[in-house]
Amino acid sequence: MPKTRAEVGAYDAALVKRITTLLDSPAHWNHSGSGTCLPDAQSFSLICALQVTIAAAAAEQRTGRGPEPSDCRFQRTSVGIEGSCGPLFDKLPLFAISRVPGVATGRWRDDASATEVWRGVMTDAAAPVLMEARRTVDVVTTKKYSARLVGFNNDTATTFADIRRFLDMLAERVSSRAAADIATEGDTVEVEIYAGGAGVIRTYEGWFPVAHFSSTGDEVHFRMDTTKQVPPNMVDRRILLRAAAILDADSVWNRSDDRRCAESARTWSIYCAVQKATIEVAGAFHHRRPAAELVRQIVEERTKDRSYEHRLMDYNNDPSTTVSDVRTLFAEALARIP
């Protein structure tokens, strides 16, 4: 797998060649795909061929790996400190980070100060394949589709020869454009380190423990344990106490959450109460802070038989949820913090 942006083009071009192998005959092309990709499919729409190949490549990197912490190694390149932790979160993320004065997404601890903080982005190495695939549709046809890959694939005017030409063009495009594409994408990541080289990495999937951290002018190395998230601490406890106080009456509970939390609001959903409390207590908000993750975990336990897309929002908006449920939600979360 690639370890720098400069290596992404060759990796992604190889992925496209694997997709071409998957769609090697009209019999293996599904000309009427819905965008839903079945695990036992024998023929593939364009979007499913892309997704199946990308997922398989990530799975191959995980083969033979146990649950041990990921080894993260970054080196200085022409664009900064770049590197990889290997496969994470069913993807192959690349990192680009730099040392900064402090965290931007809220204080983690009150009992110690970080000795080093690094911030940057993590981006899936395969992301440019899907990005360029959608753009390639706009190159090969003037037609406009509501969903470009599905629409182009299902168009009665599209032939198997068109699909093959599309893939040839896609391979050329990712080879030359992937490095630039990946530089414009990504999710924010922060690494904060304390005495002894231990700390936490904040990602879009959660906060995870970091150990054995070391850095020089040209290298950063640490171990990241994604088998367990960082537990909530006393700062998180204060956040949940404040969130419970914000939602202290039915009259201030917003039962129509859209996960947009205005500073001028006078009513709050569960999500917005946690966000407001986090900003007041920790100074800034992170979507996956342990306090919020604990609330999500309890909601998940309470609603395991319900199909929610966004747990906090959907639970908040569920007509069966009562203000008593909201109060016990925070009470239960507080009881779980030692």
SERODO-219344 format. One record per residue (C-alpha): x, y negated, z; residue number from 0. Coordinates in steps of 0.2 Angstrom, whole numbers, padded with zeros to 4 digits. Last residue first. Example, Ala and Ser with C-alpha at 12.3 -4.5 7.8 and 13.67 -1.06 7.14 Angstrom:
% SERODO-219344
x y z pos
0068 0005 0036 1
0062 0022 0039 0
***
This chain:
% SERODO-219344
x y z pos
-0079 -0029 0187 337
-0089 -0036 0172 336
-0104 -0023 0170 335
-0115 -0032 0182 334
-0113 -0049 0171 333
-0120 -0040 0156 332
-0134 -0032 0165 331
-0139 -0050 0172 330
-0137 -0057 0154 329
-0149 -0044 0147 328
-0161 -0045 0162 327
-0164 -0063 0159 326
-0167 -0061 0140 325
-0179 -0046 0143 324
-0189 -0056 0156 323
-0190 -0070 0142 322
-0199 -0056 0132 321
-0193 -0046 0116 320
-0208 -0037 0108 319
-0210 -0051 0095 318
-0192 -0048 0089 317
-0183 -0064 0086 316
-0170 -0063 0100 315
-0167 -0044 0095 314
-0165 -0049 0077 313
-0153 -0063 0081 312
-0143 -0054 0093 311
-0142 -0038 0083 310
-0140 -0045 0065 309
-0146 -0032 0053 308
-0157 -0023 0065 307
-0165 -0006 0062 306
-0173 -0001 0078 305
-0171 0016 0088 304
-0154 0010 0096 303
-0163 -0005 0102 302
-0158 -0006 0121 301
-0141 0002 0118 300
-0137 -0010 0104 299
-0143 -0025 0114 298
-0131 -0020 0128 297
-0117 -0019 0116 296
-0121 -0035 0108 295
-0121 -0044 0125 294
-0104 -0036 0128 293
-0097 -0042 0112 292
-0103 -0059 0116 291
-0093 -0060 0132 290
-0078 -0051 0123 289
-0076 -0065 0110 288
-0081 -0058 0093 287
-0089 -0074 0086 286
-0076 -0085 0093 285
-0081 -0102 0101 284
-0071 -0116 0108 283
-0066 -0125 0124 282
-0068 -0109 0135 281
-0082 -0114 0147 280
-0092 -0127 0137 279
-0088 -0119 0120 278
-0092 -0102 0127 277
-0109 -0108 0135 276
-0114 -0116 0119 275
-0110 -0100 0109 274
-0119 -0089 0121 273
-0134 -0100 0121 272
-0134 -0100 0102 271
-0134 -0081 0101 270
-0148 -0079 0114 269
-0158 -0093 0105 268
-0157 -0110 0111 267
-0169 -0125 0113 266
-0164 -0143 0115 265
-0152 -0143 0100 264
-0141 -0159 0097 263
-0126 -0148 0095 262
-0135 -0138 0082 261
-0133 -0119 0082 260
-0136 -0110 0066 259
-0138 -0091 0070 258
-0155 -0092 0062 257
-0165 -0089 0078 256
-0183 -0091 0078 255
-0188 -0087 0097 254
-0179 -0103 0103 253
-0179 -0102 0122 252
-0180 -0119 0131 251
-0198 -0117 0136 250
-0196 -0099 0142 249
-0185 -0105 0156 248
-0167 -0102 0162 247
-0159 -0100 0145 246
-0145 -0112 0148 245
-0142 -0104 0165 244
-0140 -0087 0158 243
-0128 -0094 0145 242
-0118 -0102 0160 241
-0117 -0086 0169 240
-0112 -0077 0153 239
-0098 -0089 0150 238
-0092 -0088 0168 237
-0091 -0069 0166 236
-0081 -0071 0150 235
-0068 -0082 0159 234
-0067 -0069 0173 233
-0063 -0055 0160 232
-0072 -0046 0146 231
-0063 -0030 0140 230
-0051 -0031 0125 229
-0058 -0019 0112 228
-0053 -0001 0111 227
-0046 0011 0097 226
-0040 -0004 0088 225
-0023 -0004 0097 224
-0011 -0016 0089 223
0008 -0014 0090 222
0020 -0029 0087 221
0033 -0035 0075 220
0036 -0053 0068 219
0051 -0056 0057 218
0061 -0071 0049 217
0064 -0084 0063 216
0063 -0070 0076 215
0048 -0062 0084 214
0044 -0048 0096 213
0028 -0040 0103 212
0028 -0024 0111 211
0009 -0024 0115 210
-0007 -0031 0107 209
-0024 -0027 0113 208
-0039 -0030 0102 207
-0052 -0043 0100 206
-0066 -0039 0088 205
-0070 -0035 0070 204
-0068 -0053 0063 203
-0051 -0053 0072 202
-0043 -0060 0088 201
-0026 -0052 0092 200
-0022 -0050 0111 199
-0007 -0050 0122 198
0008 -0041 0128 197
0026 -0045 0125 196
0031 -0045 0143 195
0025 -0063 0147 194
0010 -0067 0136 193
0006 -0067 0117 192
-0008 -0074 0108 191
-0012 -0068 0090 190
-0025 -0077 0080 189
-0034 -0071 0064 188
-0045 -0081 0052 187
-0053 -0071 0038 186
-0047 -0070 0020 185
-0048 -0078 0003 184
-0039 -0091 -0007 183
-0022 -0083 -0006 182
-0029 -0066 -0011 181
-0035 -0074 -0028 180
-0017 -0081 -0031 179
-0009 -0064 -0028 178
-0023 -0055 -0038 177
-0021 -0066 -0054 176
-0009 -0057 -0066 175
-0012 -0039 -0062 174
-0030 -0042 -0057 173
-0033 -0049 -0075 172
-0024 -0036 -0085 171
-0033 -0022 -0076 170
-0050 -0031 -0078 169
-0048 -0033 -0096 168
-0045 -0014 -0098 167
-0060 -0011 -0087 166
-0071 -0022 -0097 165
-0065 -0013 -0113 164
-0070 0003 -0106 163
-0087 -0003 -0100 162
-0090 -0011 -0117 161
-0086 0006 -0125 160
-0099 0014 -0114 159
-0112 0002 -0121 158
-0120 -0013 -0114 157
-0136 -0019 -0124 156
-0148 -0010 -0112 155
-0141 -0021 -0098 154
-0138 -0010 -0083 153
-0120 -0012 -0081 152
-0120 -0031 -0085 151
-0134 -0033 -0072 150
-0126 -0023 -0058 149
-0110 -0031 -0060 148
-0117 -0049 -0062 147
-0131 -0049 -0049 146
-0143 -0062 -0054 145
-0137 -0060 -0072 144
-0132 -0073 -0084 143
-0128 -0068 -0102 142
-0113 -0076 -0110 141
-0104 -0060 -0110 140
-0086 -0053 -0109 139
-0079 -0068 -0099 138
-0093 -0070 -0086 137
-0092 -0051 -0083 136
-0074 -0053 -0080 135
-0077 -0065 -0066 134
-0087 -0052 -0056 133
-0073 -0039 -0059 132
-0060 -0052 -0054 131
-0068 -0054 -0036 130
-0071 -0036 -0035 129
-0053 -0031 -0039 128
-0046 -0046 -0029 127
-0053 -0039 -0013 126
-0042 -0023 -0014 125
-0028 -0030 -0002 124
-0041 -0035 0011 123
-0037 -0052 0018 122
-0030 -0057 0035 121
-0028 -0075 0039 120
-0017 -0086 0049 119
-0013 -0090 0067 118
0002 -0086 0079 117
0002 -0091 0097 116
0018 -0088 0109 115
0021 -0089 0127 114
0002 -0089 0132 113
-0003 -0096 0148 112
-0008 -0086 0163 111
-0022 -0084 0176 110
-0036 -0094 0167 109
-0037 -0082 0152 108
-0045 -0081 0135 107
-0046 -0100 0131 106
-0056 -0104 0115 105
-0055 -0102 0096 104
-0041 -0113 0091 103
-0027 -0105 0100 102
-0011 -0115 0104 101
0005 -0123 0097 100
0006 -0113 0081 99
0017 -0100 0074 98
0013 -0094 0056 97
0003 -0080 0049 96
-0001 -0071 0032 95
-0008 -0054 0035 94
-0013 -0041 0022 93
-0028 -0030 0026 92
-0030 -0012 0019 91
-0048 -0008 0023 90
-0059 0004 0033 89
-0057 -0007 0048 88
-0038 -0006 0048 87
-0026 0003 0036 86
-0008 -0002 0039 85
-0003 -0016 0050 84
0003 -0027 0036 83
0015 -0041 0032 82
0018 -0059 0028 81
0027 -0074 0036 80
0027 -0088 0024 79
0025 -0091 0006 78
0042 -0087 -0001 77
0043 -0072 0011 76
0046 -0070 0030 75
0043 -0053 0036 74
0028 -0045 0045 73
0027 -0028 0053 72
0012 -0022 0062 71
0012 -0004 0069 70
-0006 0002 0072 69
-0009 0010 0089 68
-0012 0029 0090 67
-0028 0036 0085 66
-0020 0048 0073 65
-0014 0045 0055 64
-0014 0060 0044 63
-0025 0052 0031 62
-0027 0034 0034 61
-0019 0028 0018 60
-0030 0040 0008 59
-0045 0033 0016 58
-0041 0015 0010 57
-0039 0022 -0008 56
-0055 0031 -0007 55
-0064 0016 -0001 54
-0058 0006 -0016 53
-0062 0020 -0028 52
-0080 0022 -0022 51
-0083 0003 -0022 50
-0077 0000 -0040 49
-0086 0016 -0047 48
-0101 0010 -0037 47
-0101 -0007 -0045 46
-0099 0000 -0063 45
-0112 0013 -0061 44
-0106 0030 -0057 43
-0110 0048 -0062 42
-0109 0064 -0051 41
-0115 0056 -0035 40
-0113 0065 -0019 39
-0109 0050 -0008 38
-0123 0039 -0015 37
-0119 0021 -0020 36
-0134 0009 -0019 35
-0131 -0005 -0032 34
-0146 0000 -0042 33
-0137 0009 -0056 32
-0146 0012 -0073 31
-0131 0016 -0085 30
-0123 0028 -0073 29
-0107 0033 -0082 28
-0100 0050 -0079 27
-0108 0058 -0094 26
-0102 0043 -0105 25
-0084 0048 -0102 24
-0069 0044 -0091 23
-0078 0033 -0078 22
-0068 0040 -0064 21
-0052 0038 -0074 20
-0055 0020 -0078 19
-0058 0017 -0059 18
-0041 0025 -0056 17
-0034 0013 -0068 16
-0043 -0001 -0059 15
-0035 0004 -0043 14
-0017 0004 -0051 13
-0021 -0014 -0057 12
-0025 -0018 -0038 11
-0008 -0011 -0032 10
0002 -0020 -0046 9
-0007 -0037 -0042 8
-0005 -0035 -0023 7
0014 -0034 -0022 6
0017 -0053 -0022 5
0004 -0055 -0009 4
0015 -0045 0003 3
0014 -0028 0011 2
0006 -0018 -0003 1
0000 0000 0000 0
***
